[in-house]
């Protein structure tokens, strides 16, 4: 079994960064009247996912790491909800 010494080695962190990158691209297509509020919220929410993973891995405690992973999983629900709302408001499909 490989021991992870840095958070950027974690596949979950890498995928979370990819997800945040794709959300940044996707939000450029949100209608202008919704762009500031919804885009800002979506971007913050997606950035929090890899941030929680990194913070948890850096804590040095298995219990803390598990708690931060749960927070990252919960944080994923925010952009899911925001994408749904954006689509209802005429945003990108």
C-alpha positions in Angstrom: 0.0 0.0 0.0 1.3 3.4 -0.9 1.5 6.0 1.8 0.3 9.5 0.8 2.6 12.2 2.1 1.1 15.2 0.3 -2.5 16.0 -0.5 -1.8 16.6 -4.2 -1.1 12.9 -4.5 -4.7 12.0 -3.6 -6.8 11.1 -6.6 -9.8 12.6 -4.8 -8.1 15.9 -4.5 -7.0 15.9 -8.2 -10.6 15.1 -9.3 -11.9 17.9 -7.0 -9.5 20.4 -8.6 -10.6 19.2 -12.1 -14.2 19.7 -11.0 -13.5 23.2 -9.8 -11.7 24.0 -13.0 -14.7 22.8 -15.1 -17.2 24.7 -12.9 -15.1 27.9 -13.5 -15.4 27.3 -17.3 -19.1 26.4 -17.1 -20.0 29.5 -15.1 -18.8 31.8 -17.9 -22.0 30.7 -19.7 -24.4 31.7 -17.0 -26.7 34.6 -18.0 -25.4 38.1 -17.1 -28.2 38.8 -14.7 -27.3 35.8 -12.6 -23.5 35.8 -13.3 -22.2 37.7 -10.3 -24.2 36.0 -7.4 -24.6 32.5 -8.7 -21.2 32.3 -10.3 -19.4 33.6 -7.2 -21.3 31.1 -5.0 -20.6 28.1 -7.3 -17.0 28.9 -7.6 -16.5 29.3 -3.8 -18.4 26.0 -3.2 -16.3 24.0 -5.7 -13.0 25.5 -4.4 -14.0 24.4 -0.9 -14.0 20.7 -1.9 -10.3 20.3 -2.7 -9.5 22.8 0.1 -11.2 20.6 2.7 -9.3 17.5 1.4 -6.0 19.3 1.6 -6.7 20.7 5.0 -7.7 17.3 6.4 -4.7 15.5 4.9 -2.5 18.1 6.4 -4.0 17.8 9.9 -1.9 14.7 10.7 -4.9 13.1 12.4 -6.9 10.2 10.9 -10.0 11.4 12.7 -9.6 15.0 11.5 -8.9 13.8 8.0 -12.1 11.7 8.0 -14.0 14.7 9.3 -12.7 17.0 6.5 -13.5 14.3 3.9 -17.1 14.3 5.1 -17.1 18.1 4.9 -15.7 17.9 1.3 -18.5 15.4 0.4 -21.1 17.7 1.9 -19.6 20.7 0.1 -20.2 18.9 -3.2 -24.0 19.2 -2.6 -23.8 23.0 -2.9 -22.6 23.2 -6.6 -25.0 20.3 -7.5 -27.9 22.4 -6.2 -26.6 25.6 -7.8 -26.2 23.9 -11.2 -29.8 22.7 -11.0 -31.0 26.3 -10.1 -28.9 27.8 -12.9 -30.5 25.5 -15.4 -33.9 26.5 -14.2 -32.9 30.1 -14.6 -31.9 29.6 -18.2 -28.2 28.9 -17.7 -26.1 26.5 -19.6 -27.3 23.0 -20.1 
